[in-house]
């Protein structure tokens, strides 16, 4: 399935917001580390959503 970038970012944003609201991220003492963790989560969604592991 091919998704455009806007759709990917909207999905990543929604899922990240839900994860934050449900305290699914570890809160580091250093807020920068917490932000990095959240960024990795967001980027992972953007970079993998719509991709398939199947050889097509």
Long-range contacts (C-beta under 8 A, 24 or more apart in sequence): 1-50, 1-52, 2-50, 3-49, 3-50, 8-45, 8-46, 8-49, 8-50, 9-46, 11-45, 11-49, 12-42, 12-43, 12-45, 12-46, 12-49, 13-42, 15-45, 16-41, 16-42, 16-45
